[in-house]
Structures are given as C-alpha cells and as structure tokens.
Amino acid sequence: MKYAQANLGRVFVALIEDGEDILEQLKNIIKKENIKAGFVHLIGASSNSKVVLGPIKKEYPPNPFWWEFDDAREILGLGIFAWENDEPKIHLHAGIGHNTESKVGCIREKSRVYITIEAIIQEITSSNIVRELDSRYNASLLKFE
C-alpha cells in the first residue's frame, strides 16, 4: 500500500447540461481551474454511454467487458482524478439504473448527459499526486511523488 497525507482545497459545483459529454466537461473544469488532483461526485441522468463492467475474466492486463446504452438512465457517480503528463485522468465509477435494471461500471469513454448532471468537484492539495500508466494492468494508477 502507498498513501500520502493531503488537504482539501477549493470546491466547485457544476451543472453539466443535456447532450454534453460528462468526462469532457469535467476535464474542462479541471484544466480551466488548474486542479492538480481531487474527487468528483455526480448525480443525474445519462444516455449514449460506453462503460466498462469489469474484466471479461481475471487476467493481467485485464480485457475490459464493454457495455453500451443509448436510452436514458439514472446515474450516481464517484471519481478520483490526477494528471498524467499534460492531461487530467479521471477514474469514474457510476451506478447506472433504468426501470428494474441496475449496473455499476467505469465510465471511460463517451457518456452524454440526459437532462442534467449535477457535479461536486473537491480539490486535493498539499500533496503531489499524479497518474502513471502501469503496463502490468494497462491502467493509469495513482502515484505519490
């Protein structure tokens, strides 16, 4: 295990609007406000999304099981972000539901807002947290410099 002590910094509240891409808009705020690391909470609805629902089987590096949906679904999400080189990388998981069906997955690619997403972005300060690609897992993991 590795860890670092940090402090909480600024808080941003965002309304991501109908049709906008969730990850793209979060990255825009992170870049504009120069937030080096933090976490995000989301609540709202999405459509036209591509999500990873875990690996196809337990192996290294994992081969992701992709799931796509085009209809409107409720989402509740939590993510952690830090920069990898010159780009913020967001690790965002969400509970996704429609009628009596629910899934939990990692939003890695496209995910369009349906009506609205309300987001809280909390900055983490006083610690040099970045992301670095780990080839064993083919994943950008947190690194404490």
C-alpha positions, 0 to 999 in steps of 0.5 A: 500500500502507498498513501500520502497525507493531503488537504482539501482545497477549493470546491466547485459545483457544476451543472453539466447540461443535456447532450454534453459529454460528462468526462469532457466537461469535467476535464474542462473544469479541471484544466480551466481551474488548474486542479492538480488532483481531487474527487468528483461526485455526480448525480443525474441522468445519462444516455449514449454511454460506453462503460466498462463492467469489469474484466471479461475474466481475471487476467493481467492486463485485464480485457475490459467487458464493454457495455453500451446504452443509448436510452436514458438512465439514472446515474450516481457517480464517484471519481478520483482524478490526477494528471498524467503528463499534460492531461487530467485522468479521471477514474469514474465509477457510476451506478447506472439504473433504468426501470428494474435494471441496475449496473455499476461500471467505469465510465471511460469513454463517451457518456452524454448527459440526459437532462442534467448532471449535477457535479461536486468537484473537491480539490486535493492539495498539499500533496503531489499526486499524479497518474502513471500508466502501469503496463502490468494492468494497462491502467493509469494508477495513482502515484505519490511523488 
